[in-house]
Amino acid sequence: MLEDQSVEEIIHNINQRQISIKEVMEYYLDRIEKFNPDLNAIVLLKDRGDLIKEAIYKDNSTQSEKTLDGIPIAIKDLSDVVGIKTTYGYPGTKDYFPKKNSLFVERLIKSGAIIIGKTNTAELGVGGHTINRLFGPTSNYYDNTKSAAGSSGGASTAVAAGLIPFADGTDQMGSCRGPAAYANIYGYRPTPGLISVDRGNQLSKIPILTTPGCLAKSPSDMAFLLDEMIGSDTRDNYSFDLKELFKNQKIKDEDLTNIKIGWLSNMNNNYKIETKILDMCESQLKKLENLYVKIERLKPDFDNEALWNSWITFRSKSIYEDTLAMNIKDINTMTYQAIWEYNHGKNIKNEDLDSAYKQKKRCAEQIENIFKNFDFLALPSAQLFPFDKNQQFPEKINSFQLDTYHRWLEIFILSSLLELPTFTIPVGFDELGMPMGMQIIGKRKSDLQLFAFAKKYEEIFNFSKFKPLLD
């Protein structure tokens, strides 16, 4: 019934009374019941009967102008929804019920969306792989034995498997972008501030590292979610508005010739990346070249060591402060990854943060200089293909031993530290049928232009049409 319908078509059919909200709800709940036991993507699901009642109520209500009226969505289990637990995948907060909604959740509810539950996450959101001691690992949609990446792996697998039409995520160290690459879908980290966040605990000494983001099978599907999530809020002094809607963004065929992309590859061999991933990205870039998009292979003058040192200083300090705010009494109850960050962060002094800011400023100047000649920059969306889902984190890439638990996520920090909006776009499948993606990085606050490119890319290559293996 709904297998091949876009979000736009579903919304149109609901508004035209060609399909009921109850039927839409039943369709997605049936898929969750059938496929989620193997995938473990949705971990906290409201009672089916209650959700059906909510859908019927909306069907019987006066037709509203709400964009997402009746569309189901599950929220990542790091964000708050009143009436549903926020566990963070951590045993110590397994019974925490928030008293207020996250700001973007407020917006989605006002837009008419029906919150059906929560998607799985990395424990405490730390680690880049969706596994925790409360719910276990989320399976990769293309191979149930493999990782879905993280920490928005529950969201990406749920979207790829058609359990929900789109999903929110949060992205600090690639948490929307990596899972999208592992699921053959689109993942978006916006410019921080585009999606408002209550920043009550934000320390002035630490820059904005994390932002809510989105995942969907296509940018067109994502636009309906994004347009309801974005915008300024008085509770977020970092937030800002856009002058246009995402769903109205377009690039004409002839405009492709005006686009220039700088391919950063492995950043002068500074990033350890499986060769096949680079080959797949370069093959897709070649296809764009055949469409007259200008692609330049770069060997950038960029201080990767300064970027990494600045990043791990701010990240560890931020996680340390978050741990204190959560009132976790026994640090040893956390995962190895969270303990690593806590121990690293507690020793960071103000002078270390000052040094990290200087490194960040230098890297920002270097990337701005590179951007003078390009509309977008490109990097792979992963450094290795999906690994065993029961493994906490990879220890090697190729034969290279990694020096920290998160060095396999280094590919993401350029965008994260420098506040650059970034899309993961699919680039295909390897010989084992595992998907991969590539990051397209825009200048700060160039979100609309970046989105327009991603939308045109999907129109050309139709990765969303790849039929789910589950069906």
FIZADO-495238 format. One record per atom (N, C-alpha, C): residue in one letter; x negated, y, z negated. Coordinates in steps of 0.2 Angstrom, whole numbers, plus 5000, padded with zeros to 4 digits. Layout:
<nodes>
AXYZ ...
</nodes>
This chain:
<nodes>
M499649945000 M500050005000 M499650065000 L499150074995 L498750134995 L498050124996 E497850064999 E497150045000 E496750095004 D497150115009 D496750155014 D496950235014 Q497350245009 Q497550315009 Q497050365005 S496950425008 S496550465004 S496950504998 V496550534994 V496950574989 V497350624991 E497250654997 E497650705000 E498350675002 E498250615005 E498850575008 E499250555002 I498950524996 I499350504991 I499750564988 I499450624987 I499750684984 I500350704989 H500150704995 H500650725000 H501350674999 N501150614999 N501750564999 N502150564992 I501750584987 I502150594981 I502550654981 N502350704984 N502650774984 N503250764989 Q503250724994 Q503750714999 Q504250654997 R504150624991 R504550574988 R504550514992 Q503950504996 Q503850445000 Q503650384996 I503350404990 I503050354985 I503150384979 S503350344974 S503450364967 S502750364963 I502750414958 I502150414953 I502150344950 K502650314948 K502750244945 K502350194950 E502450194956 E502150154961 E501450164961 V501250224961 V500550244961 V500150214955 M500450224949 M500250204943 M500150124943 E500650094945 E500650024945 E500149994950 Y500050024955 Y499550004960 Y498850004957 Y498650054953 Y497950064950 Y497950014944 L498450014940 L498449974934 L498349894936 D498649874942 D498649804944 D497949794946 R497549844950 R496849834952 R496449824946 I496549874941 I496149864934 I496249794931 E496849774931 E496949704928 E496649654931 K496649654938 K496349604942 K495549604942 F495249664943 F494549674944 F494149694938 N494449734934 N494049764928 N493649714924 P494049654922 P493649604918 P492949584920 D492849584927 D492149564929 D491749624930 L492049684930 L491649744932 L491549784925 N491949784920 N491849814914 N491749894915 A492149924920 A492049994921 A492450034917 I493150014915 I493550054911 I493650014905 V493450044899 V493350014893 V493850034887 L494250084888 L494750104884 L495350124888 L495850074888 L496450084893 L497050094888 K497450144890 K498050154886 K498550094888 D499050084884 D499550034885 D499850044891 R499949984895 R500249994902 R500950014901 G501349994897 G502050014896 G502050094895 D501650114891 D501650194889 D501450224896 L500950204900 L500750234906 L501350234911 I501650184911 I502250174916 I502850224914 K502950224908 K503450274905 K503250344907 E502650364906 E502350434908 E502450444915 A502350394919 A502450404926 A503150414928 I503650374925 I504350374927 I504550444924 Y504350474919 Y504550534916 Y504350594921 K503750584924 K503550634929 K503950624935 D504150564937 D504550554943 D505250584942 N505550584936 N506150614935 N506150684933 S505650714932 S505550784931 S505650824937 T505850894936 T505850934942 T505250944945 Q505250934952 Q504650934956 Q504250994954 S503550984952 S503151044950 S502651064956 E502351114955 E501751134959 E501151114957 K501051074952 K500451044950 K500051004955 T499451014956 T499050984962 T499050914960 L498850894954 L498650824953 L499250784949 D499850814950 D500450784946 D500550704948 G500350664942 G500450594943 G499850554945 I499350594946 I498750554949 I498350524943 P498150464942 P497850434936 P497050444937 I496750454931 I496050464930 I495850434923 A495250404923 A494950384917 A494350434916 I494250454909 I493750504908 I493150464905 K492550484907 K491950454904 K491950464896 D491750404893 D491750404886 D491250444882 L491050494885 L490650544882 L491050614881 S491650614884 S492050674884 S492650664880 D492950714878 D493550704873 D494250714876 V494650664874 V495350664876 V495750654869 V496150694867 V496550684861 V497050624862 G496950584857 G497350524857 G497050464860 I496350474862 I495950414864 I495250424861 K495050364858 K494350374855 K493850394860 T493350434857 T492750444860 T492150404856 T491950354859 T491450314855 T490750324857 Y490550354863 Y489950364865 Y489550294866 G489950234866 G489650174866 G489250154860 Y489350184855 Y488850184849 Y489250154843 P489050094840 P489450064835 P489650114829 G489150164828 G489250214822 G489850264823 T490050264830 T490650314831 T491250274835 K491250214833 K491750174837 K492450184835 D492550224830 D493250244828 D493350314828 Y492950354831 Y493050424831 Y493650444836 F494150484833 F494650514837 F494550594837 P494450624843 P494350694843 P494950734842 K494850794839 K495450834838 K495650884843 K495250884848 K495350934854 K495050904860 N495350924866 N495050894873 N494450934875 S494050904879 S493550934882 S493850994887 L493451044888 L493851094892 L494051074899 F493651034903 F493851014909 F494450964909 V494450924903 V495050884902 V495650924901 E495650974897 E496251024897 E496451044904 R496051064908 R496251084915 R496551024919 L496250964918 L496550914922 L497250894920 I497350894913 I498050884910 I498550934913 K498351004913 K498751054915 K498851044923 S498451014926 S498551004933 S499050944935 G499250914930 G499650854930 G499350784930 A498750784930 A498450714930 A498650674924 I498650614925 I498750564919 I498150534917 I497950544911 I497350514908 I497550444906 I497250394909 I497450324908 I496950294903 G496350314902 G495850284897 G495150314898 K494650274897 K493950294897 K493550254901 T493050274904 T492550234908 T491950224904 N491550174905 N491050154901 N490450194902 T489950204898 T489350244898 T488750214895 A488150234896 A487650214892 A487750234885 E487450194880 E487550214873 E487250274871 L487650324868 L487550394867 L487350434873 G487450404879 G487350444885 G486550444887 V486150404883 V485450404884 V485250344888 G484850344893 G484550284896 G484550274904 G485050304907 G485150304914 G485350234917 H485650194912 H485950124914 H486550114909 T487050094912 T487750094908 T487750024905 I487550034899 I487549974894 I487549994887 N487949964883 N487949984876 N488249924872 R488149934865 R488249874861 R489049874859 L489449924861 L490149914860 L490549874865 F490349894871 F490749864877 F490249814882 G489649824881 G489149784885 G489049824892 P488749794897 P488549824903 P489149834908 T489149884912 T489549884918 T489149854924 S489549814927 S489249784933 S489249824939 N488749814943 N488749844950 N489249814954 Y489649854958 Y490249834962 Y490049794967 Y489349794970 Y489149754975 Y488849684973 D488649684967 D488349624964 D488449624956 N488849584954 N489049584947 N488549574942 T487949544945 T487349534940 T486949594939 K487049644943 K486649704944 K486849764940 S486449814939 S486549874935 S486949924940 A487449964937 A487850014940 A487450084939 A486850084936 A486550144935 A486950174929 G486750244928 G487050274922 G486850344921 S487150384917 S487650354912 S488350344914 S488450374920 S489150374923 S489350314927 G489050254925 G489050194929 G489750164929 G490150174923 G490850154923 G491250194928 A491150254928 A491550294933 A491350274940 S490750264942 S490550254949 S490850184951 T490750134947 T491050064948 T491850074949 A492150104944 A492850114945 A493150144951 V492750194953 V492950224960 V492750184966 A492250154966 A492050114971 A492550054972 A492750024967 A493149964967 A493949984967 G494050054968 G494750074969 G495150064963 L494850064957 L495250064950 L495550134949 I495250184951 I495450254950 I495250294957 P495650344958 P495450374965 P494850424965 F494650444959 F494050484958 F493850484951 A493350514949 A493150514942 A492650574940 D492750594934 D492250634931 D491650604929 G491050634928 G490450614925 G490150664921 T489550654918 T489150704916 T488450684918 D488050734920 D487450724923 D486950774920 Q486450734917 Q485850764914 Q485250744918 M485050674918 M484550654921 M484750604927 G485250634931 G485450594937 G486050554935 S486450564930 S486950524928 S487550514932 C487650564937 C488150554942 C487850534948 R487250554950 R486950544956 R486650474957 G486350444952 G486150374952 G486650324953 P487150334948 P487750284949 P488050284956 A488150344959 A488450354966 A488050314971 A487350324970 A486850284975 A486950214975 Y487050184969 Y487150114967 Y487850094969 A488250134971 A488950114973 A489250134980 N488850164984 N489050184991 N489550234990 I489550284985 I490050334985 I489650404984 Y490050454984 Y489750524983 Y489750544976 G489150574973 G489050594967 G488850664967 Y489150714962 Y488950784963 Y488750804956 R488250844956 R488050884950 R488050954952 P488550994949 P488551064951 P488051104948 T488051164950 T487651214946 T487951224939 P487551214934 P487851224927 P488251284926 G488851284923 G489251334922 G489851334927 L489851304932 L490351294937 L490951254934 I490851204930 I491351174926 I491151184919 S491651224916 S491551254909 S491451194904 V491051214899 V490951174893 V490951214887 D491151184881 D491151224875 D490451214872 R490051274872 R489351274871 R489251294863 G489651274859 G489651294852 G488951274849 N488651214851 N488051194848 N487451204852 Q487551244857 Q486951254862 Q486451304858 L485851274858 L485251314855 L484951364861 S484851424859 S484551474864 S483851454866 K483551414862 K482851394864 K482851334869 I483451304871 I483451254875 I483851274881 P483651264888 P484051284893 P484651234894 I485151244899 I485651204900 I485351144904 L485451084901 L485151024905 L485750984907 T486350984904 T486850934906 T487450974909 T487750944914 T488450974916 T488850924918 P489550934917 P490050884920 P489950884927 G490150824930 G490150824938 G490650774940 C490650754946 C491150714949 C490850654953 L491350604954 L491150554959 L491750534963 A491750514969 A492250504973 A492050464980 K492450424983 K492250394989 K492150444995 S492450504994 S492250555000 S492250624997 P491950664999 P491950734997 P492650764997 S493050745002 S493750765003 S494150744997 D494050684995 D494450664989 D494250694983 M493550704982 M493250744977 M493550814976 A493650844982 A493850914982 A494450924977 F494950884978 F495550894974 F495450884966 L494950844964 L494750844957 L494350904955 L493850924959 L493450984958 L493851044957 D494251064962 D494651124962 D495051134956 E495151084952 E495551084946 E495151084940 M494451064941 M494051064935 M493651134934 I493451164940 I493051224940 I493351284937 G492851334936 G493051404934 G492851424927 S492851484926 S492551514920 S493051504914 D492751514908 D493151504902 D492751544896 T493151584892 T492851624887 T492451584882 R492651514882 R492251474877 R491551454880 D491451474886 D490751454889 D490451524892 N490051554889 N489751614891 N489251604897 Y489151544899 Y488751524905 Y489151514911 S489851514910 S490251484916 S490351544921 F490551524927 F490751574932 F491251544937 D491451584941 D492051574946 D491751574953 L492151534957 L491951534964 L492551574968 K492351604974 K492851644977 K493351604982 E493151534983 E493451494987 E493551424984 L494051384987 L494151314985 L493651264989 F493551214986 F493151164989 F493451134995 K494151124994 K494551084999 K494551125006 N494351185005 N494451235011 N493751235015 Q493251205012 Q492551215015 Q492451165022 K492251195027 K492151165033 K491451185037 I491251135040 I490651155045 I490851135052 K490851175057 K490951155064 K490351115066 D490551075071 D490051035074 D489451075077 E489551125080 E489051175083 E488651205077 D488851205071 D488551235066 D487951195063 L488051125064 L487451085062 L486851105064 T486751135070 T486151155073 T485751205069 N486151245065 N485851295061 N485651275054 I485751205053 I485551185046 I484851155046 K484451175041 K483751145041 K483651115034 I483451055034 I483351015028 I482550995027 G482351015021 G481650995019 G481650925016 W481250875019 W481250805016 W480650805011 L480750795005 L480250795000 L479950724999 S480250675001 S480050605001 S479850584994 N479250564993 N479050544986 N478550604982 M478650664985 M478350714982 M477550704982 N477250694987 N476550684988 N476350634984 N476650574984 N476550514980 N476550524973 N476850574970 N476950584963 N477550544960 Y478050524964 Y478550484962 Y478450414964 K478550364960 K478550294962 K479150274964 I479250254971 I479850234974 I479750174978 E480250124978 E480250074982 E480250094989 T479750064993 T479650085000 T480350075004 K480750025003 K481350015007 K481750075006 I481750105000 I482250164999 I482050225003 L481350235004 L481150295008 L481250275015 D481250215017 D481350195024 D482150215026 M482550195021 M483250205022 M483450275023 C483150315018 C483250385018 C483050415025 E482450395027 E482150425033 E482550405039 S482750345039 S483150325045 S483850365045 Q484150385040 Q484750425040 Q484550495042 L484050525040 L483750585042 L483650585049 K483450535052 K483350535059 K483950535063 K484550505060 K485150515063 K485450585063 L485250615058 L485450685057 L485050725062 E484450715063 E484050745068 E484350735075 N484650675076 N484950665083 N485550705084 L485850735078 L486450775079 L486150855079 Y485550865079 Y485250925080 Y485150965073 V485250925068 V485050955061 V484250955061 K484051015059 K483251015059 K483050985052 I482550935053 I482250905047 I481550915047 E481250935042 E480550945041 E480250905036 R479750855037 R479450815032 R478950865028 L479050865022 L478650915018 L478050875014 K477550915013 K477050895007 K477050955003 P477550964998 P477551024995 P477051044990 D476951104990 D476451134985 D476851144978 F476851094974 F477351094968 F476951054962 D477051084956 D476751054950 D477151004947 N477150944949 N477550894946 N477450874939 E476850884937 E476650874930 E476950924926 A476950984928 A477251044924 A478051024923 L478351004929 L479050994929 L479250934924 W478850884924 W478950824919 W478850844912 N478250884911 N478150904904 N478650944901 S478850994905 S479451044903 S480051004902 W480250954906 W480850924906 W480850874899 I480350834898 I480350794892 I480350834886 T480050894886 T480050934880 T480750954878 F481150984883 F481751014882 F482250954881 R482250894885 R482650844884 R482650814877 S482050794875 S481950764868 S482150814863 K482050874863 K482250924858 K483050924858 S483350924864 S484050934864 S484350864861 I484150804863 I484350744860 I484250744853 Y483750764850 Y483550774843 Y484050814840 E484250874842 E484750914839 E485450884840 D485550854845 D486250814846 D486350764840 T485750724839 T485750674834 T485950704827 L485650764826 L485750794819 L486450814819 A486750844824 A487450864824 A487950814823 M487750754826 M488150694825 M488150664818 N487650684814 N487650664807 N487450584807 I487050564811 I486850494811 I486350484805 K486550444800 K486150444794 K485550404795 D485650344798 D485050294799 D484850294807 I484350324808 I484150334815 I483950264818 N483750214814 N483650154817 N484250114819 T484850144818 T485450104821 T485550124828 M485150174831 M485150194838 M484750144842 T484850154849 T484450114854 T483750134854 Y483350094857 Y482650114858 Y482550184861 Q482950194867 Q482850254870 Q483050314866 A483550314862 A483750364858 A483250384853 I483050324850 I482550334845 I481850364848 W481650344854 W481150374857 W481250454858 E481850474860 E481950544861 E481950584854 Y482250554849 Y482250584842 Y481550594840 N481150544840 N480450544837 N480050594841 H480150594847 H479850644851 H480050714850 G480750724849 G481050784848 G480850824842 K480850784836 K480750804830 K480050844829 N479650824833 N478950854832 N478850914837 I479350934841 I479250984845 I479351054842 K478951094842 K478951164839 K479151214844 N479251274841 N479451334845 N478951354850 E478351344848 E477751364853 E477751304859 D477951244858 D478051194863 D478651214868 L479151244865 L479751264869 L479551324873 D479151364870 D478951424874 D478451404880 S478051354879 S477651334884 S478051294890 A478551254887 A479051224892 A479351274896 Y479551334894 Y479951384897 Y479451414903 K478851424901 K478351444906 K478251394911 Q478251334910 Q478151284915 Q478751284920 K479351284916 K479951294920 K479951354925 K479751404922 K479751464927 K479351464933 R478751434931 R478251424937 R478551374942 C478851324940 C479151274945 C479751304948 A480151344945 A480651384948 A480451424954 E479851464953 E479551504958 E479351464964 Q479051404962 Q478751364967 Q479351334972 I479851314969 I480451284973 I480751344977 E480851404974 E481151464977 E480751474984 N480051474983 N479651484989 N479751434994 I479851364992 I479951314997 I480651325000 F481151344997 F481851354999 F481851415004 K481351455004 K481351515009 K481451495016 N481251435018 N481251405025 N481851355026 F482251335021 F482751285021 F483351295018 D483851265021 D484551275018 D484651225012 F484351165013 F484351115008 F483751075008 L483551045002 L483050995001 L483350925000 A482950875002 A483150805001 A482650764997 L482950724993 L482550664989 L482950604989 P482650544988 P483050484987 P483450494980 S484050454980 S484450454974 S484250404969 A483750364970 A483550314965 A482750294967 Q482450274962 Q481750254964 Q481650174964 L482150144963 L482150064964 L482950044965 F482949984968 F483649964969 F483949934962 P484549924962 P484949894956 P484549834953 F484449834947 F484149784943 F484549744939 D484349694935 D484749654930 D485149694926 K485849684926 K486249734921 K486149724914 N485849664912 N485749654905 N485049684902 Q484649714907 Q484049744906 Q484149814903 Q483849834898 Q483949904895 Q483649954900 F483149944903 F482849994908 F482249954911 P482149974918 P481549944921 P480849964919 E480449914919 E479749934916 E479249944922 K479449924928 K478949924933 K479349954940 I479049984944 I479249994951 I478649974955 N478849924960 N478349894964 N477949854958 S477249864959 S476849834954 S476649884948 F476849944949 F476650004944 F477049994938 Q476649994932 Q476949994926 Q477150064924 L477750074922 L478050144920 L477850154913 D477650224912 D477350244905 D477850264900 T478550274902 T479050284897 T479650254900 Y480150244895 Y480750214897 Y481150244902 H481050314904 H481450344909 H481050374915 R480450354916 R480050374921 R480350354928 W480850304928 W481150284934 W481750324936 L481850374932 L482350434933 L482050494935 E481350494936 E481050564937 E481250594943 I481550554948 I481750584954 I482350634953 F482650634947 F483250684946 F483050744943 I482450754940 I482350814936 I482250874939 L482050874946 L481950934949 L482650974949 S483150944951 S483850984951 S484050994944 S483950954939 S484250964932 S483851014929 L483251024929 L482851074925 L482951144929 L483051144935 L483051204939 L483751224941 E484251194938 E484951214939 E485151214946 L484951164950 L485151164957 L485651114959 P486251134962 P486751094964 P486551034968 T486750974967 T486550924971 T487050864972 F487050844978 F487550794980 F487150724982 T487350674979 T487150604982 T487550584987 I487250574993 I487650554999 I487450485001 P487850435003 P487650365004 P487250365011 V486750315011 V486350315017 V486350245019 G486650195016 G486750125019 G486550075014 F486450015017 F486349955013 F485649915015 D485349885010 D484749845012 D484949775014 E484449735015 E484649665018 E485049625013 L485049645007 L485449605002 L486149635001 G486249685005 G486949715004 G486949764999 M486449784996 M486449834990 M486449904993 P486849954991 P486850014993 P486350064991 M486250114994 M485750164992 M485950234994 G485750294991 G485950354992 G485350404992 M485550464994 M484950514995 M485250584992 Q484850614988 Q485050684986 Q484950734991 I485450774992 I485450844995 I485550894990 I484950934990 I484950984985 I485051054988 G485451094985 G485551164987 G485251214982 K485251274984 K485051334980 K485551344975 R485251374969 R485751384963 R486351424966 K486951404964 K487551424965 K487751424973 S487451384976 S487651374984 S488151314984 D488551304979 D488951244979 D489351234985 L489651284987 L490151284992 L489851264999 Q489251285000 Q488951275006 Q488651195006 L488451175000 L488251104999 L488751065000 F489351074997 F489951034998 F490151035005 A490151085009 A490351085016 A489951035020 F489251035018 F488850995022 F489050915020 A489150905014 A489250835012 A489950815015 K490450855016 K491050845019 K490950825026 K490550865029 K490450855037 K490050785037 Y489550775033 Y489150715033 Y489650655033 E490150655029 E490550595028 E491050595034 E491250645037 E491650645043 E491250615049 I490650625049 I490250595054 I490050515053 F489850505047 F489650435046 F490150385042 N490650415040 N491150375037 N490950315032 F490550335027 F490350285023 F490950265018 S491450305017 S491950285013 S492450235016 K492350215022 K492750165026 K492450095025 F491850095022 F491650025020 F492049995016 K492349935018 K492849895014 K492549865008 P492949875002 P492649844996 P492649774996 L492049744994 L491949674994 L492449634989 L492749674985 L493249634980 L493849624984 D494049654989 D494749654992 D494849584996 
</nodes>
